[in-house]
Amino acid sequence: MATLSSEAAAPPPAITQNPDIRYLGRLLGDVIRAYGGEKLYKQTEYIRSASVDRARGVQGADLTDTGLEALSLDDTLSFVRGFMLFSMLANLAEDRQGVAAEPGADVASAVARLADHGIGREAVLDLLSHALVVPVLTAHPTEVRRKSMIDHKNRIADLMLLKDVGRTETDEGEQLDEAIFRQIALLWQTRPLRREKLFVQDEIDNVLTYFRDIFLPVLPALYARWERVLEARPQSFLRVGNWIGGDRDGNPFVQAPQLRSALGRGCQAALGFYLEGVHALGAELSVSTELAQVPQAVLELAEASGDASPSRADEPYRRAISGIYARLAATYATLVGHAPPRPSALAGESYGNPAELRRDLVVIAQGLAAEGDGALATGGALGRLIRAVETFGFHLATLDMRQNSAVHERVVAELLKVAGVEADYLALDEYARIALLRRELASNRPLGTRFSDYAEETASELAIVQAAAEAHATYGPQCITHYLISKAESVSDLLEVNILLKEAGLWRAGQDGEPPQAAIMAVPLFETIADLEAAPSIMTAYFGLPEIAGVVKARGHQEVMIGYSDSNKDGGYITSTWSLYQASQALAPVFAQAGTAMQLFHGRGGAVGRGGGSSFAAIQAQPRGTVQGRIRITEQGEMIAAKFGSRDVAMTNLEAMTSATLLASLEPDGVSARDAARFATAMDALSQSAFAAYRDLVYGTEGFREFFRELTPIQEISGLKIGSRPASRTKSTKIEDLRAIPWVFSWAQARVMLPGWYGVGHALAGFEDKALLADMAQHWSFLTSALANMEMVLAKSDLGIAAHYLPLVEDQARGQEIFGRIRDGWAMTHDGLLAATGQSRLLEKNPALDASIRLRLPYIEPLNLLQVELMKRHRAGEDDPRIKEGIELSINAIATALRNSG
């Protein structure tokens, strides 16, 4: 890493390399030699060793030939693939060794920690009785790897588990080393880049693999573990959400057919899982009436099954399960549209809802519990299946709907105009809009009619809400519960969604003194700094409407979504983080006054500039009183594979999210009221200073937009086939219109990482009370977490490497001036962070993360240097397709090595 300010400490300790990395790296080298040839192997090894020597500061290494110029275009493509695969295997090795796992980030530790504060299991169970913890998977395009690559990596992980227990052969008799070598060879020969752009259906299919392979088996296993810890059976508070097929904001390819497909495929996966589970139970539960007392309820279920097989005459559990399977198979045929892979020979009536299926399974469990010590009924496959039905229902995952408020305005305006209610809704002021919308919500008369011709946008939005209503009727009300409003800036933005829901019968006006009914909750998304500041007043006014107050009281909670990405792009890292904290804090009394529970939905991304970093630390750092057992968090792009790519890793991350929620909800605040006030005043000053510096650079510097677009590979990233959504909301090149994902992703590729730190250095340097700053940094969880995330970004950034991108900037004089300001800002941030945290070098207090990052840096530097050269040739007009492929491969490889880059 290039050092841009002095470090007065001894050099960092030598890296103790993970043995799995050495093992997998050696096998990768053998694969490159065998399949790429001796020449490529020697070139790769030379470049690697030279880069490692430079990173370690070996004398004279900076004068050594990098070896990159000797690579032909074909060699370059092969070399980049090799380094990308090393990073992928290093990620796998670190995940296996628990590098990402944090001490105490599990429910057992959280319960013990709470007990130390005098908070017992009863309080934990009481919280969990009304809790809701939901990771929500989104299709935001930062996953650059093809699913085939991830699948091979997961097979290697499974094989490594066999090595862990001393196995030398697979179940099929293959030598383990040979099997792992073969999977790495398949990785080497698997095309890493997509040839075609992803469609929404591809994204639906991709995310379903995580639900089928990971979440369906993992969540019941976690609940079984927690039941042992809690010595009780909590309700299913941890669930999984999904945006893919319902998120239409800026994505014109998500329409009613995609929403139907997402829910239909989810239902198919859930019911298929249940059928397999019930089939396995039928094979297992061979209990005979000759050897056991069987309760009447089980006998009745057996008789109703229609299973008259003589061989099972004395096996009522098997007969009962045959009937359950027949009903499930009929349910599958009804909801999915065709027979299941293993049809039933018996006739069965479809289950009307998941509760009916659960009831029958509970009859089986209660029957098994009637004898002995109940071991046959507690836990085990039956217990996990009952938990799965409770958790996933017939819909698998709750699907969120999302659209931009501007779309809602236009659609409602057309509906009102065509219905003859209001000729120009868009011309009305906010007060007039609210009055009009409230009048419409007081009536169940729809505005739309199938006999009218609407604009394509209006017709599409009406079709979407109608599809949602059909889904509620088919899969149950849990299939869609939230309608998110991007760029929510007013009360009318929320009421407009309720108007659209009313068109499909999902909002019903109150009658005979009863409050209205809203089957789907309108949820505002506050994104920019100004939006976050306005959030409390908007929600106060919204709750002040009697009809809304009635709906919210009946539901018992209301959700607000807060956006990390756009607030960061708008105001910089520390201002965004502080504004989110303040908005959460300011919303709490608003909800308390309204008499309803607050549920915050955190729109986080993978990169720190988009809210990334440790979820365990971030949740605990939330203001006290703002979690209360209810939290939803987006999981996006490459972080889905990183956090849920295998069952073990998924369990670690879900444990962390759950335990952090318990601690944030129940643990006493570690900061006194006096200190909290002092710290908040100081943060206000720090935020204002950082905001001014960030805005001055990004929005106040002439030519900065062009500098960003020329220095970073934003142009090339926009062409990547990694998602169905365009990179920009409009055709404008303004930073304001660029999506936050490519904004952050581009800076990460060029190793600047600007959204994760710029402006903070100015604030730290200008803050006079350094003792107070150190106290805050080391004893206030909010700032500790924020600085820890920023420290990781600084460790992954490298302004020395970033300088190699400068020749890509056309106006060199302006480019040098802007880059100089960025370099100075990095140095101030670096020095300010070390002073505040009491360290002599970055990550001194986090040796595991330090070793992980420093291990990777030598493998990223050559990729950056090659990327720059290929971009120069591409932008100069060279049209060799290998150049474009090389750029895209380098983007893939750098993102893989950096891990949380998007």
Buried (B, 14 or more C-beta within 10 A) or exposed (E): BBBBBEBEEEEBEEBEEBEBBEBBBEBBBBBBBEBBEEEBBEBBBBBBBBBBBBBBEEEEBEEBEBBBEEBEBEBBBBBBBBBBBBBBBBBBBBBBBEBBBBEBBBBBBBBEBBEEEEBEBEBBBEBBEBBBBBBBBBBBBBBBBBBBBBBBBBBBBBBBEBBEEEEEEBEEEEEBEEBBBBBBBBBBEBEBBBEEEBEBBBBBBBBBBBBBBBBBBBBBBBBBBBBEBBEEBBBBBBBBBBBBBBBBBBBEBBBBEBBBBBBBBBBBBBBBBBBBBBBBBBEBBEBBBEEBEBBEBBBEBBBBBBBEEEEBEBBBBBBBBBBBBBBBBBBBBEBBEEEBEEBBEBEBEBBEBBEBBBEBBBBBBBBBBBBEEEEBBBBBBBBBBBBBBBBBBBBBBBBBBBBBBEBBBBBBBBBBBBBEEBEEBEEBEEEEBBEBBBEBBEEEEBBBEEEEEBEEEBBBBBBBBBBBBBBBEBBBBBBBBBBBBBBBBBBBBBBBBBBBBBBBBBBBBBEEEEBBBBBBBBBBBBBBBBBBBBBBEBBBBBBEBEBBBBBBBBBEBBBBBBBBBBBBBBBBBBBBBBBBBBBBBBBBEBBEEBEBBBBBBBBBBBBBBBBBBBBBBBBBBBBBBBBBBBBBBBBBBBBBBBBBBBBBBBBBBBBBBBBBBBBBBBBEEEBEEEBBEBBBEBBEBBBEBBBBBBBBBBEEBEBBBBBBBBBBBBBBBBBBBBBBBBBBBEEEEEBBEBBBBBBBBBBBBBBBBBBBBBBBBBBBBBBEEEEBBBBBBEEBBBBBBBBBBBBBBBBBBBBBBBBBBBBBBEEEEBBEEBBEBBBBBBBBBBBBBBBBBEBEBBBBEBEBBBBBBBBBBBBBBBBBBBBBBBBBBBBEEEEEEBBBBBBBBBBBBBBBBBBBBB
